[in-house]
Each structure stands twice: as structure tokens, then as C-alpha cells.
Amino acid sequence: MTEPAVDVYLTEDDAAQSLRTDVHNGLTAQPKWLPPKWFYDARGSELFEEITRLPEYYPTNAEREVLATRAAEIARVTNAKSLVELGSGSSEKTRLLLDALRDHGTLGKFIPLDVSATALREAADQISTDYPGLVVHGVVGDFTRHLDRLPDGGTRLVAFLGGTIGNLEAGERADFLGAVRAALEPGEYLLLGADLVKDPSVLVRAYDDSQGVTADFNRNVLRVINRELGADFDVDAFQHVALWNAEQERIEMRLRAQRDMRITVGELDLDVEFGAGEELRTETSAKFRRETLTAELSAAGFELQEFWTDKAGRFALTLSQATD
């Protein structure tokens, strides 16, 4: 087995400073907010894996269905020599693509990018073990900042799965898609997973399950801040809220204070007041229509090649090619 190469552009110190900046900016804003990336410490990651197995949470299974059906076609259309995955590369969905490209006879390199050096090295080692002869070149970085550091490797297929594109605001999506296009050569490909607009009751249930797992996941961001920044949030004093914003066609997750509170964030020397009923926005998840996805991809310099959905039409997988 060839030892995976790993380029590090994001250190633990960088992540710690990013957390400090995000928490200060978010908790001093009106209305208050926090970015969803801070859900994902070890406990948060475990909770999210549990969420993906809940009956109400359809996106994971819907996307897997599309990939299982279309992976061989993706390999034939792209003839990709390198698979780039934005996010940890050890999941079943990653392997569907790797297997299809290997079976097609073009696969030579796997390039996973992740903010966590630990998660990335574990994924890279596992893929190297399971795919003998595959060159694995990992990048520890942030997909909003380090796409220009992606190594080459013949025709590349960039996979951005899970509907994560929906966590970005419209301007952030434009910047992200533009950065992906800038990192690619004309003729290379982007495979994008996106959740679709549907019955709001289905959407809300996916983010507010009957077992309360998503509620625990949402409150986990407060545990992270308590531990990493010496804050004193009473985690149980915040109610999980998930609602459909029809005007912006997105799900919003919030934490609602159940009483008046004064929170101290020791590492930031910051005191924050919460009024009873005040909400802290922790995640937005935009849902898409085919025409809006096509327009956003086109504006960034991509031509839509394929638009696939699961049989129930809940989730889309788009394959786009970088244009001249």
C-alpha cells in the first residue's frame, strides 16, 4: 500500500481562531446566529450519523439511491481519472463513485478535502487499504478557502454531496461555485447533491424528528462553545426549532431561549443577553428547483449535463462540466 500524501493548509490553531471569530460575530449580531460547521465535534458527528438513519430524514437515502443508479453512467460520461471529494472520503457514497470509476478503467487518484486532519487521515488510510494501487492525496483545508490548492491528476470529477450546498447563503454559493470553476480546467466536472423544494411538512419533519435526535444535534453547538471557549450556556434551557421559510425556500434551525439569560463566554471576555423567546439561528438549508440550480451553475461557468433525482423526486444529483 502506498502511503497517502496529505497537504495541510488548515491547522488546529486556525480552526480555534475561526471558532472564536464566528462565535464573537454571531453572538453579538442581531439577530444572533452561529454557523452550522460547529455542530461537528465527535459527539455531533455521531449524532448526525444517527440522524441519517432516522425514518424522517430522507436526503441521505435519496442521494444514495441516485448514486447507486447513476454511478456507472457518471464514470462513462466523465472518464474521470481523479475523484475529488469535498468532505471526508470514507463514506459508502464515495465508494460507489470510486468503484464505478475503477470498473470503468480510468480511476488513478482520489483527492479528499476535509477541515479535520484526523478525519481526513483516517479516511485516506482506509481508502488506500481498500483500493490497492490508488494514489490518495488528501488536503486538510476549508472548501470555502482552499480549492485553489487542489492537486491535479488528469480529468478531475469534484463531488460535493449531501446537500451541503444548501448551507451556504446565495452569495456564498456564488463564491463557492466560482471557486470550484476557477480550480478546474475546461472539460472537468462537478457532481453536486442538492435537496429539492417539496411539501414543507416533509421538510420540517426531516429537521425535527420525533425521537429528538436533531434537537440534541442542534444544541450540541452550545456544548462545543462551553467546552472550547469556557462559556456557561445552560444547554437544556434552549428549545430546538425547525421551520420552513417559504419566501427564501429554506429550512431554518434555531435555538429558542426558554427564559431570560446572561451568558458568559470566558475565552472571549464576552457577556451575552438572551431574552425569553429569543432565537439563535444555527443552520439554514436552502432547497432548490431545477431552474435555480441550472442558473447558479451557469453563472459560475458550468454547463449542466445531467439532472437526476431519486424515484420520489426528493433529491437531485447534478453533473456539470466546466466551460471555456
Summary of the structure (lengths in Angstrom):
residues: 324
radius of gyration: 20.0
end to end distance: 37.8
largest distance: 61.8
contacts: 1080
relative contact order: 0.17
helix: 43%
strand: 27%
